[in-house]
Amino acid sequence: MSEQVKNFIDALSNGNQDGAGEAFKDALRMKVGDSLEARRKEIANTLFQSKIEADPISEPKPEVADPSPRTEPTVPDAEVKADEPESK
């Protein structure tokens, strides 16, 4: 028997209900804490052991055949002068 259970039984046999209640809470707290700690260790050991495969890429990016080194203006008649400011 654990020390907390012994304290609980002793308190009950002496008629100390407040002490028995505290000893019961301590015993329960220790039991729950121990089981949580065991489960935490179990999960920590198995967490990164399973291999997760990445989803394959659906389609590769298209290749550009031969990009032009210079882009032509989209408006054929417009001349753009970089040195002159545009009038409003």
Secondary structure, 3 states (H helix, E strand, C coil): CCHHHHHHHHHHHCCCHHHHHHHHHHHHHHHHHHHHHHHHHHHHHHCCCCCCCCCCCCCCCCCCCCCCCCCCCCCCCCCCCCCCCCCC
